[in-house]
Amino acid sequence: MSRAVAAVVALVSLVSLAGACSAPRSSTPPGANGANGANGANGASGEGPSGTLPDGAAVTVAIANGAITGLAPAAASERWLWPPVIDSHVHVAYWDVAARLPAAGIAAVVDLAAPERALGEAAPGGLAVVQAGPMLTRPGGYPLDGWGADGYGLGCADEGAVRAAVARLAAAGARVVKLALDGHGLAAELVPVAVRAAHARGMKVAVHALSDASAALGAAAGADLLAHTPVGPLAPATVRAWSGRAVISTLAAFGGGDEAVANLRALRDAGAVVLYGTDMGNLRDDRPSPAEVKLLGRAGLDDAAIAAAMTTVPAAYWDLPLGALAPGRDASFLVLDGDPRKDARALLAPREVWLHGARIR
Ligand SMILES: [Zn+2]
C-alpha cells in the first residue's frame, strides 16, 4: 500500500493516529510544506505574469510572501489568469501521486477514503488536501472487504461506535465524513446517527451511493453530497431530494455510461451543485481528466459550467482560498491559453502554474 501523503487544509490540529480504533499517539507540528505552506516559495516577491482576469480586466500580478499583493492594469492579453483546479474525489493515500498534481494545475483535492494514519500528514509539493479519513461502514463491510482492507474503511456496529469514530476523525483533522451505503456498507439505521454526529462538528457528509435506494437513504438522512454520480436509474423523488445539495461527477471512473450521465443531468436540472471529481486512485490518473471534462459536457454542462465545477464552485463548497485572484489572496493560479468558459479544455494544459507565489510550471 502506498505511503500516506495527505495534509489537512488549514488551522486544524495535526495529530497522527497509530491506527484504527487506537488513541492518538503523537502530535506532529505543522510542516513548512503544509497545505497552506509556501512550498519553498514564501518570501518570493516581485512581478508575476500578465493576463486577463475572469472579469475581463488585463492585469499584471504582483506577488510577495506567497500572496497576491496587487493587480496592475496591463495591455490586453489573450492569456487568461484563472483559479487552479480542485478535484473533489481522489485517493492520494492509496495512489501516491500527490506530489505530481500541483504542476498539472491541481492545487487542492478532497481525499474521500484514506487510513486514519494518513490524517494530518503533510502533502508534498504544497497540495492542499481536504481529508475524510476512512469511510464509515459495517464491520468487515465495503471497502474493508476488498481494495480498502488496509484501513480505508472503519467498521461501526452500533450508534456508539459511529459517534466515537466521527469524534476521533474530527479530532484528527477530517473535514468531511464519507459513509459507505451500497450493499455491504453502514447499516441503514446508523446513517442518520453518523450525519448528526458529523454535522454537530461542522463536517460535511458524503455518501458512496450508487443505487437509487442508497441515494434516497442518504438524502433522507441529511447527507450533503453524493461521492459519485449514481449509476443505477434514479427515481424522480430521489433526484428532487438532492436539490440544493451536491454531487461529485466521477463519470469516467464508472465508464461514463448513459445511465450515470442522465443521472447527473437530472440532478443538475433539479438544482444539485456539480463538483468535478475523478476518483483518482480508482482511475490511475495524475492530472485533470480529459475524459471527465468530455462526459460533463455530455451531461449538459457547457464549458463555463465545466470550468466552474473544476475551480470556483469547489473552492466555495470546500471553503478553500483558491477561487479568485485578488490582493491578499494566496498566489495560486493558472495561466491559460484561452478562456476556459469558451473551451474548458484550456484547464487541462495550463501554460503556467503558480502555487503559493512560486511558478512551478
Ligand atoms: Zn473513491
Boltz pocket constraint, residues with backbone or C-beta under 6 A from the ligand:
constraints:
  - pocket:
      binder: B
      contacts: [[A, 89], [A, 90], [A, 91], [A, 112], [A, 113], [A, 279], [A, 282]]
      max_distance: 6.0
